């Protein structure tokens, strides 16, 4: 989302540049000026690609790139490529795309996300998140019958890690089925649900079916984790709220519009 807004900013600046009739030129190509503003916009675009790393900006090289671009532009015009139906279509699509991005930037600029909104969203997200990590082992088997047989051996006192090395078809078999520490969201829903229902030291008494097969799971430990600090996720939350504003704006437009999908 943030990258989309950056692209919109570049596009908007290029539109403004086109209106600068008296701009100072950094070069001329067959009488066509390349303005200082055009050069600066090109630099900003490069900086965004390099994550604002200005150390690699070489003015002479960039101006020569703009000169080469203008030479190719003039060559394309001499070939009358702008009249090619395919090119005309692509140019129209680029125009639509640029205006769409500019519209999204305008929406965000007119209704900026406030600090209070960010803080409220942060609190809500923190309250709804699971502040726990789990440490577990599992034995992955191809059939439910195989999983039932493993559970029966565990009920008789068999060692979980040893059985995992002998029976599991999963990549963790060599480590005795050890999955290390993980958050619930890192596992498929069925697996996470089963883990969260176990107490420390317990294993599942029924096979847990997932897209990978049948699991026998043992919960070894749990620990609380602190949510990320607000400052560390502020930009992500701002981007999320900006995206929600745009989605709501588009939803309102659709309600007022006559849309026919064929």
N, C-alpha and C positions, 0 to 999 in steps of 0.2 A: 504493500500500500504506500509506504513512504517513498519507495523508488518511483511509483507511479506519479506521485505529487512532484518529485524532483523533475521527472520528464515533462510534466505540465509546465513547470516553472521555466524550463529551457525553451519550450515551444512558445510560451507567452513572450519571453524576452526576444525571441526571433521575430515575432510579429511587430513588436515595438521598434526593433532595429530597421525593419523595412520602411518605417515611417520617418526615419532620421535622414532627411534629404541632404543636410549640410554636414554630415558626419566626416570627420577627418579620415583620410585614407592611409592604410598601412601598405597598400600596393595598388597598382592598376594593371589590368589585363586587357589589352586591346581597347583601351579607353574606358573600361568598366572598373569602377573603384571598389576596393574591398575596404570597408570602413573599420575604424578603430573599434566601434561597438560590435561589429561582426567578429572581429578578432577576439575581443573580450568574452563574447558569448561562447566562442569555440573553446577558449581556455577554460571557462566554467564547466562546460560539458566534459572536457577531458579530466578536470579535477574531480568531478562527480564519479567518473569511471574509476579513477585512481583513489577514491575515498579521501579526497581533499589533500592528496600528497603533492605539494607544489614543487618539490625538489626536482621533478622530472620535466618541468615546463621549459622548453627551449623555444624562445620567441622566433628565431630565424627559421627553425624547422617547421613550426606551426604555420607561419606565414606562407612558406613554400607549399605546405599542404593545401592551404586555402587557394593559392594561385593555381595549383594543379586541379583542384576541384572546379574552379571557375573556368579553366581551359576545357575541361570535360563538359561542363555545363554549356559553354558556347558551342562546342562541337555537336552536342546533342540537339541544340536549337538549329544549327545549320543542317542537320539531318532531318529536321522537322519531326523529331521523335515525340514531341508533345502532342502531335496529332494522331499518333498511333493509338488505336482504340484500347489496347491493353494498358498502355502507359497512362492514358487519360483516366481509365478506371482506377488504377493504382494511386494516381495523384489525388483523385477525388476521395479515395479511402483514407489517404494520409491527412487530407484536410479535415475529414470527419473526425478522425482519431485525435488530431491536434485540438480541435474545438471541444471535443468531449473531455479531454484532459484539462483544458482551460476552464471548462464549466465546473468540473470537480474541484479544482483549486479555488474557484470563486465561491463555491458553496462552503468549503472549509474556512476560507478567509472571512466570510461574512458571519459565520457562527463558530468562532474559535472555541476550542476545548479549554475549559477553565481548570484551575488547580483543584478546586473543590470537587469537580466531576471526576478527575483522575483519582483523588483520594477516596471518594465514595466507591468507585469501581474497584479500586485496590482492596478495600475492606471487604467488599462483597465477594471478590474472587478468593481472598484469603480465607474467608469463613466457609466457602463452599469446597475448598481444596482439602484433600486428605493429608494431614501433617505427619504421616507415618511412612516409614520404609520397612520392608520385610526382607528377612534372610531365610531362604528356603532351599530344599532339594526336591528333585522330582525324578520319577522313573517314567519314561515315555514308552508306551507299548502300542503295537499295531491293532490288537483286538481287545474287546472288553473282557473276554475270557482270560487272556494273558494277564490283564490288570488285576482281575479277581484272584488269580493264582498267586500273584505277588503279594496282595493284601493278606491272603491267608498265611503266607510265610512270615510276614511281619507280625501278624497276630500271635504266631508261635515263638516270637522273639528274635527273628532274623535281623541282621544289621542292615539298616536302610542303605548306607553308602556302598556296602558290599553288593547288595542286590542291584543297585543302580549300575555298578560297573559290569555286572554279569548280564543283566536283562535289558537295560535301557537302550533304545534305538536313537536317542537324542545325542547331540554333540557334547553335552555335559557328562556323558557316561564315564569318561576317563577320570573325571573329577568327583566321582561318586554322586553325580546328579546335582552338584553344588551350583546354584544360580547366583550366589553372592547377594548383595543388597540391591533392591529394586523398589520402585514406586508402583502402586497398583496400575497406573495408566500405561506402564511400560509392557504389560502383559495383555494377552487377549482377555476379554471380559469374563469368560467362564473360569479361566485360571485365577484371575484376580479375586473374583467372588469367593472361590473356594479357599484361597489363602486367607482372606480376611475373616472367614468364619472359623478358622482353626485357632487353637490356643498353642502356646509355646510347647514344643515337644510332641504335639499331635500330628497324625497323618490322616489323610482322607480314607474313610472307611468304604467309600464307593468310588469307582473310577470317574475321573473328570474328563468328559469328552470335549475336545476342541478340534479345530481344523487340522491339527497336526497328528491327532490320534487320541489315545487314552492315557491320562496321567494319574500317577499316584504321587501325592504331594505331602511333604513334611515341612512344617513350619519350625524353624530353629530359633528365630529371635525376631524382635521388633524394636524399633527405636523412633522417637519423635524427631522431626526435622523442622527447622525454622523456615517460614516462608521467605522468599526473596525480599530484600529491602525495597521500599517504594522507589528510591532513587535509581535502583538497578533495572526496574521494569517500567519506569515512567514513560519513556518514549514508545514502548510497545503498547501500553495502555492508551496513550494519546492516539496512536495510529489506529487502534481498534475502534475508538470512539469516533474518529474522523470517518472511518469506513462505515460505521453505523449511520452517521449523518447522511452520507451519500446514498446509502441503501434506502433510507426513509424517504429522501427526496425523490429518488427514482420510483419508489412505490407510490408516492403521492401523484407523480406524473402519470403513472399507469392507470390510476383510478380515474383521472380526468380525461385520459386519451381514449380514442376508439382504436382498439387493437384487434386485428383479425389474423390469426395464425392458420396457415393452410398446410 
